[in-house]
Amino acid sequence: MSAGTNNDACNPLTAELVEWSDFIVVMERNHRNKVQKRFHGALKSKRTICLDIPDDYEFMDPVLIRLLQARMMRHLPAS
């Protein structure tokens, strides 16, 4: 599930989504800080992963997709 940290996002992050999630993945540290500040109570023991990717790519940019795939590999179970 994808959600944005800004209130004007197409699908803004909510406490319900945080509670539903197994873990939270953000692109930038400032995203992680926003999530931790806004949803502190809902996070409980949820893991928050910061990929350290600047949030300046267009939606579905092939370069962004490759970066996301490469950085997420170590956080996903081996299949």
N, C-alpha and C positions, 0 to 999 in steps of 0.2 A: 504494500500500500504506500502510496506517495502522498505527502502533504507538505504544505509550505509553512514557514514560521511567521510569515506576515499575515495580518488579518485580511488583506486584500488578495490573498492567494486564491487560485481557482478552487483548491481544496485545502482550507486552512487546518492546521493541526489542532486537535481538540483533546481534552482530558480523556474522553472516551477512546479515542484512537491510541493514546499513550497507554492506557490501561489494557487495551486489546493486544498491543504489540508484545513480541518476545524481546526485542531490543530496538533501539532507535539508531538510525544512521543519519548523520548530517555531513554536509560538504565542508563547512567552515567552522572554525572555533566560535565565531560570534553566533552561529546558529545553535551550537551546543549550549552556549551561555544563555541564549533566549529560552531554549527548551527547559533548561534546568531552573531558571528563574520563574518562568510562567507555570510549569507543571511539576514543581518540586514534590508536592504531595502525591501526585499520580505516578511519578517515576519509581518510588519505593526502591526496589532492588534491581530495576531495569538497567541494563548495560547501554551506554551511549557511546557510539563509535563515531569518531571524527575522521573523515577521509582526507582532510587538508587539500581540498580541490577548490579553487576560486569559483565562486558562483557567478561567473560572467559568460557562460556558454548559452547558446540558443537551445531550445528544447530539441532533444534527439540529435544533437550535434554528434557526428561520428567520432570525433576526438574525445568528447566527453564520455561517450559510451565505452570506448576503449579504456579510458582512465578509470571509470567506475568498475568495469570488469576486473581490471588489474588490481585495484586497491581492495575490492571486496573478496577476492579469492581467499585470502588468509583468514577471513572471518566466517566463512561458510564451511559447513561440514564436507568432508571429502566424499565423493560419490563413487 
